[in-house]
Amino acid sequence: LVSNLNPGGGNQVISRIRVFNSNVGSGTPKNVYVNNLQACLAVPGCPSNITLNAGIGTCNAIATYTTPTSIDNCTSSPVVTQIAGLANGATFPVGVTTNTFRATDVAGNTATCSFTVTVVDNQAPTITCPANISVNASSGNCSAIVTYTAPVGTDNCAGATTTQTLGLASGATFPVGVTTNTFSVTDASGATA
C-alpha cells in the first residue's frame, strides 16, 4: 500500500472497501484514509549568501533579497515566517547576520532555510598629526618640555584605537635635535593607518 501513496504525504487513500447490505445484496464503496503519513511541506530554498561592503562613512549596508516562499502539496500557501535576522531592505551591521525563515502548513509540519548577509568594513581608518613643532632649549639645559595635542584616529566603525609607536609623549622633556613622533590607528577590522 505504501508504494501507492503520493510522496508528499497528506490525506491519502490507502485502501478501498465495499460495505454490503445483506438485505439488498449491494454495497457502497468506502475509502480508508491515513492523515499525514509523512511531512508534506517543501521549501524551495533561501537566497544564496550575500556579501556587501559597508557604505562610505558608515558601519552598515542596506541588503535586499527575495523573501523565501514555500510550496506544499497539502496547503496551497503555507505560512512563511522570518524567525531570525533582518528583513529585506533593512540596514545590516558590519559582520555576519544569519536570516532564517520557517514555513508551516495546515497540519503543523514545518521546514526552515537560512542564509547569511555579510557586511565587510573595507574602509581604512584615518589619523592626522599636528604640525611640526620647533622650540628653543630651556635656559641652561640641552632640552625642552614640549606639549602637543595627541592625535586620535577615526573610523567609520566604532572601536578604533590609537597608539603612539615612536617618539615622546606630550609634556615630555625632548632633547636637542629632531624627535619624530609617530601614531598609529587600528580599527575593529584590523585595518591600520
N, C-alpha and C positions, 0 to 999 in steps of 0.2 A: 504493500500500500504506500509506503514512503516514497517509492520511486515515481509514483503518480502525482506527488504533491508539487505545487509551484515552488521554485527555490526561494521565493521571497517570504514565505510563511503567510500569516494572516488567517482568516476564516476560510477553511478549505474542506471540500467533501473528501472523506477518506473511504466511505463505503455507501452503498445504496441497498436498502432492504424493501421488501414489499410486505405490507401488513394485510392479512386475509380476513375477511368477514365470513365465518363458517356458514352463515345463513344464505349468503348471496353467491359465494364461490369466487369472488373477485377481490383484488387487493389494491391498495393505494400505495404508490411509491413514497418512501421517506428517505431523506438524506441524513447521514450521521456526520456531524461536523467536529472538527478539532479547532480550538481557538489559539492562534499564535503559536504554532508548533515551533517556530523559530523566529528570531527577531527579523523584522521585515524592513527595517529602516536602513537607508543608504545615503551617505553624504558624499557628493561628488568630489569634494576636496576644497581645502582652503587655497588662497592665492600662494604663489611662491614667496619665499622670504624676501624682504625689501631692505636695501641699504641706501642711505641718503647721507649727504654732507650737511652739517649744521648751516643754517642761514648766516650770511655775513653779519658779524657782530652779535649773533645770538647763540644760545646754547641749546637749540632745538631745531626741529624742522617739521613742516606740515607734510603728513603722509596720506596719500589717497590709495584706496584699494577697493576691489569689488567684494562686497559683503557676500559670504558664502550662502548658497541656497541648498535645499535638501529635496531629494525625491524619495518616494516611498510607495510601495505597491499596496499599502493598506490605507494610506492617507494621501489625499490629493495635495495638501500643503502642510507638511509638518512644520511645527513652530521652531524657528531658529533663534537662539538667544546668545548674545555675547556674554561670556562668564568671566573673561579676563582680558586685560589690555585696554586699548583706547579705540574709539570709534573711527570710522572712515572720515578723513578730513580733519582729524584732531591734530594738535601740536604735540609731537613726540619729543621727549627729552633725549639728550646725548646718552648713548648706551643702548642696551637691548631691551625691547619691550615685547613680551610674548602675548599674542592675541589668540584667545581660544573661543570657539563657538560650539554650542551644543544644539542638536536637533532632537525634538521629541515628537513622537507620533501619538495617535489617539489611544494606543494600547499601552503607552508609557515607556516604550522602547526608546533608547537614546543612543546617539553616536556623537563623537566630538572630532574636531580637527583644530590644528594650531599652526600658526606661522609667526615669524618674528619680524619686527621692524627695528633695524639698527641705524642709529644716527651717529655719525662719526664727527668728532671735533678735529677738523683738518686745518684749523687756523692757529698759527703760532702766536704766542704772547708777545707783548711789546714792552719796551722799557726805554726811558730817556734819562740820561745822566745830566747833571748840572754842567754849566760851562766850566772850563778850566779855571783854576784859581792860582793867583800869584801873590805871595805875601813876603814881607821882609822878615828876616830873623829877628827875634826879640833882642833887645839891647843886652849885650854881654853874653848872649847864647848863640849856639850854632843850630838853632831850631826855632820852630814857631808852633803855637797852638792854632789849629785850623778847624773851623766849623763849616759844615755844609749841610744841605738838605739831602738826606739819603734817598736815592730813587726807589720807587716802588713800582714793580711791573703790573701790567694789567692784561686781562684776557677776556675773551667772550664768555668763558665759563668760570664759575666760582672755583676757588681752591688753588689759585696760582700763588707760589711762594717766591720771595726774592731773597737772594743770599749774596753777601759780599765775598767774592772769591780771591780778591787781591787788593793790597793797599792797607790803609789805616782807617779806622772809624772816625766819624765826625767828632770833633772835640779832642782828638789825639794830638800828641806832640809830633810834628812832622820834621824830619831832619832837613838840613840844607840840601838842595838838589831837587830832582824830579821824582815824585812818588805817583805811580799810576794806580788809581782805584778802579776796580772792575766789579760790576754787579751782574748777577745772572738771575733770570726769572724762569721758573719751570711751571707749566700748567698741569692740570689734573690728568691730562692725557699723556704727559711725559715730554711734550714739545718744549724747547727752550729758546731763549733769546738773551 
